[in-house]
Amino acid sequence: MTIYRLFEEPVFPDPEEADPDGLLAVGGDLSPQRLLTAYASGIFPWYGEDSPILWWSTNPRLVLLPREFHLPRSLRRVLNRGTFSFTLDTAFPKVIRACADAPRPGQDGTWLVEDMVEAYTLLHRLGYAHSVEAWRDGELAGGLYGLSLGTAFFGESMFHREPDASKAAFARLVGQLGRWGFTLIDCQQTTNHLLRFGAREMQRFRFLAALREAMDASTRAGLWRFDEP
């Protein structure tokens, strides 16, 4: 398989040309234009501190359709108890830093390197990247962040400092996205807890077709806020 090298122009090869592991291209930069082009094409960056920028289009792709969301009974009880309060886009820098610092089983260091933190923070200021915060007694207990284009949300990373905080934040986000008419949540990597929420693996060609349809809609840019319950 050919691994493409990117240069200054923010264009990408066909994601169907990625290698069996999903690696498509190397190089380029993390400018807003390139990142938005990548996500709209089903491509995302993922690399370590001592690596060049690597661009991926995995196959299969884990996705969650908001209409298929399943709320586990145990998490429903957490939400009903009011253990946490939730906000959108009120602490993006804290959330992404916490995601970068969160320990990951089987990983040394972080894939969320400083250049990526700065790039997604800029996308947040531009209205494309968003954070969800779970609070308890005024302290940040967990959260997640991702990007929004059209009616697609691209989940990037989550963290928790208290049990169930990030899962509860994700559940609140999915409910809000459904009310706003979002059609696709890109989860990228398969995990057991996302499968419990109703996420499923989708072959790349089907994912790209769903993504193209989502890109036909306008983007809900700017700061987000939860609708009143």
C-alpha positions in Angstrom: 0.0 0.0 0.0 1.1 3.6 -0.7 1.5 6.0 2.2 1.2 9.5 0.8 3.3 12.5 1.9 1.4 15.8 2.3 2.8 19.2 1.5 1.6 22.7 1.8 -1.7 22.4 0.0 -4.5 21.1 2.3 -5.6 18.2 0.2 -5.8 14.5 0.9 -5.8 11.3 -1.2 -8.9 9.1 -1.3 -9.3 7.6 2.2 -10.1 4.3 0.6 -6.4 4.1 -0.3 -5.4 3.8 3.4 -3.3 0.8 4.3 -5.0 -2.1 6.2 -4.3 -0.4 9.6 -5.9 2.8 8.3 -2.8 4.9 7.8 -3.2 7.1 4.8 -0.7 9.9 4.8 2.1 11.6 6.6 3.2 15.2 7.0 1.5 18.4 6.3 0.3 20.6 9.2 -2.5 21.1 11.7 -3.9 24.3 10.3 -7.7 24.8 10.6 -8.3 24.4 6.9 -6.4 21.2 6.7 -8.1 19.7 9.8 -11.6 20.7 8.7 -10.8 19.2 5.2 -9.6 16.0 6.8 -12.6 15.5 9.1 -15.0 16.3 6.3 -13.2 13.5 4.3 -13.3 10.9 7.0 -9.6 11.4 8.0 -8.1 12.3 11.3 -4.6 12.9 12.8 -3.1 10.5 15.4 0.5 10.4 16.3 3.0 10.5 19.2 5.5 13.1 20.5 8.4 11.8 18.4 6.5 11.1 15.2 5.6 13.2 12.2 1.9 13.9 11.7 0.1 10.8 10.7 -3.3 10.8 9.0 -5.7 7.9 9.3 -9.0 6.5 7.9 -9.7 3.4 9.8 -11.7 0.5 8.5 -14.1 -0.5 10.0 -15.1 2.8 11.7 -16.9 2.9 15.0 -20.0 5.2 14.7 -23.0 6.0 16.8 -26.2 7.1 15.2 -28.1 9.3 17.7 -31.4 7.5 16.9 -29.7 4.2 18.0 -28.3 5.5 21.3 -28.8 3.1 24.2 -28.6 4.5 27.8 -27.5 1.8 30.2 -29.7 1.4 33.2 -26.8 2.1 35.7 -26.0 5.4 33.9 -29.6 6.4 33.8 -29.7 6.2 37.6 -26.6 8.4 37.8 -28.3 11.0 35.6 -31.6 10.8 37.5 -29.8 11.3 40.8 -28.3 14.5 39.6 -24.8 13.5 40.6 -23.3 15.9 38.1 -24.2 19.1 36.4 -23.3 19.6 32.7 -22.2 22.5 30.5 -21.1 22.9 26.9 -18.1 25.0 25.8 -17.4 26.6 29.2 -14.0 25.0 29.9 -12.5 23.8 26.6 -8.9 24.4 27.5 -9.3 22.5 30.8 -11.0 19.6 29.2 -8.5 19.1 26.4 -5.6 19.4 28.8 -7.2 16.9 31.1 -7.7 14.5 28.1 -4.0 14.9 27.2 -2.9 14.1 30.8 -5.3 11.2 31.3 -3.5 7.8 31.6 -4.3 5.4 28.9 -3.9 1.6 29.5 -1.1 0.2 27.5 0.2 3.6 26.3 3.3 5.5 27.3 3.0 9.3 27.0 0.1 10.8 25.1 -1.1 11.0 21.5 -2.6 14.4 22.3 0.7 16.3 21.8 1.1 20.0 22.4 0.7 20.9 18.7 -2.7 19.1 18.6 -3.8 20.8 21.8 -3.1 24.2 20.3 -4.7 23.2 17.0 -8.0 22.0 18.5 -8.1 25.0 20.9 -7.9 27.3 17.8 -10.7 25.3 16.2 -12.7 25.9 19.4 -12.2 29.6 19.1 -13.3 29.4 15.5 -16.5 27.7 16.6 -15.9 24.1 15.3 -14.5 22.3 18.3 -16.6 21.8 21.4 -16.3 20.5 24.9 -18.8 18.9 27.3 -18.1 19.3 31.0 -19.4 17.3 34.0 -19.2 19.2 37.3 -19.6 18.0 40.9 -19.6 20.5 43.7 -18.0 23.1 41.4 -15.1 20.9 40.4 -14.5 19.5 36.9 -15.2 15.8 37.3 -15.0 14.7 33.6 -15.7 15.6 30.1 -14.9 15.2 26.4 -14.3 17.2 23.3 -14.7 16.9 19.6 -15.5 18.6 16.3 -18.7 19.4 14.5 -19.3 19.7 10.8 -22.6 19.5 9.1 -24.7 17.1 11.1 -21.7 15.0 12.1 -19.9 15.2 15.5 -16.4 13.7 15.6 -15.5 12.6 19.1 -11.9 13.0 19.9 -11.1 12.2 23.6 -12.7 12.0 27.1 -11.4 11.9 30.6 -12.9 11.4 34.1 -11.8 12.2 37.6 -14.9 10.6 39.1 -16.6 7.3 38.1 -19.2 7.7 35.3 -18.5 11.5 34.8 -17.3 11.2 31.2 -20.0 8.6 30.3 -22.7 10.8 31.7 -21.3 13.8 29.8 -21.3 11.8 26.6 -24.9 10.7 27.2 -26.0 14.3 27.7 -24.2 15.3 24.5 -25.8 12.5 22.5 -29.3 13.6 23.7 -28.6 17.2 22.7 -27.2 16.3 19.3 -30.3 14.2 18.6 -32.5 17.2 19.4 -30.4 19.4 17.1 -30.9 16.9 14.2 -27.4 15.4 14.1 -27.2 12.2 12.2 -23.7 10.8 12.8 -21.2 10.5 15.7 -17.8 9.4 14.7 -16.2 7.4 17.6 -13.1 6.4 15.6 -11.9 3.6 17.9 -13.9 0.7 19.2 -14.3 0.5 23.0 -16.6 -1.6 25.1 -18.4 1.3 26.7 -19.2 2.9 23.4 -20.6 -0.4 22.2 -22.8 -0.4 25.3 -24.2 2.9 24.1 -25.3 1.4 20.8 -22.2 2.3 18.7 -21.4 -0.1 15.9 -18.6 -0.7 13.5 -19.3 0.4 9.9 -17.4 -0.4 6.8 -15.5 2.6 5.5 -17.5 2.9 2.3 -20.7 3.1 4.3 -19.2 5.5 6.8 -18.0 7.8 4.0 -21.5 7.7 2.3 -23.1 8.7 5.6 -20.5 11.4 6.1 -21.1 12.9 2.7 -24.8 13.1 3.5 -24.0 14.8 6.8 -21.7 17.3 5.1 -24.6 18.5 2.9 -26.1 20.2 6.0 -25.0 23.5 7.5 -22.6 23.5 10.4 -23.8 24.6 13.9 -20.7 26.8 14.5 -20.1 29.0 17.5 -20.4 28.4 21.2 -22.9 25.6 22.2 -25.2 25.5 25.1 -27.6 22.8 26.3 -31.2 23.4 25.7 -33.3 23.7 28.9 -34.5 20.3 30.1 
